[in-house]
């Protein structure tokens, strides 16, 4: 399963709550942060100018080409690792996934649609439960005030919001509305969706 959504949507927090649920239920799992564990992030650590562009709202052609190449390597490496994980764990949890990275690319290229790079989605394994955590741009800015110092303002969140809203329908993501639900309600809905998908999958494959 995967968690996608804007900065401040609650991905990391809900992942923590879900993992506690897994431990109580005896469901073995592995947690993967798709951006932090990516080849692109490894390059960024060695080449600071790659990970910290002059403008957080633009991307050079060279940087775009490197990101696209690293996505190919990430997709291949992920498929190889998934073979082992499926044998060793009941659930693989992705904090962010290819959906978030495509949305970020569309934003950096100043595109109005995520459809341009959606062909990259097919390179990656589709999670059995891809979740999209929805919040409004205003809520995102309130929860992530520190991004203002990084040049990311309300316009940034509105643009990312429109891209994610298009993507959730295009990629058929399951929505958890964190804009109106409290943490406990969001957790209950998330676990309810998980149980339906997980136990249905277990019955089908046993």
Residue, then its C-alpha position, 0 to 999 in steps of 0.5 A: x500500500x502507498x500514501x500520497x498527498x501534499x506536504x502536511x496531508x498527514x502521510x507520515x503521521x498516519x503511517x505511524x498509526x497504521x504500523x502500530x495497528x500492524x504490530x498489534x495485529x501481528x501483521x508483518x510489514x516493511x516501511x519504505x520512504x520512496x523519495x528518501x530511498x530513491x536513486x535521485x536522492x542519493x545523487x542529491x546527497x553527492x551533488x548539492x546543486x541537484x537536490x537544491x536548485x536555484x528556484x524550488x519552482x523550476x527544473x533544468x533540462x539536465x536535472x529533468x533528464x537525470x530524474x527521469x533516468x533515475x525513475x527507470x532505475x528505481x522502477x527496476x530495483x523496486x520490482x527486484x526487491x518486491x520479490x523478496x519483500x512479498x516472501x518475507x512480509x505481509x504488507x509493504x508500506x510506501x510513504x510517498x510513491x511514484x504518484x508523488x514524484x510525477x506530481x512534483x515533476x509536473x509542478x517543477x515543469x510548470x505543467x497544468x496536468x500530470x498526464x504528460x508523465x503518467x506513462x511512467x506509472x506503468x513502470x512501477x508496481x501498482x500497490x493493492x491499496x494506493x491511498x491519497x490523503x486530501x487536504x486543502x491548500x490553506x490547511x497545507x500551508x498552515x501545517x507547513x509554515x516552514x516551507x515559506x522560507x523555501x519559496x513555497x507559498x500558497x500558490x505552490x500548494x494550489x498548483x500541487x493541489x490541482x495536480x493531485x486532484x487530477x492524479x487521484x482520478x487518473x490513477x484511481x487512488x483511494x481518498x482519505x479526506x484529512x481536510x474534514x476528518x480528525x486524526x482518529x476518524x482518518x485512522x479508522x477510515x484508513x484501517x477500514x479500507x485496508x481491512x477490506x482490501x487486505x483480507x479479500x486479497x488473503x482469501x483470494x490467494x489462500 
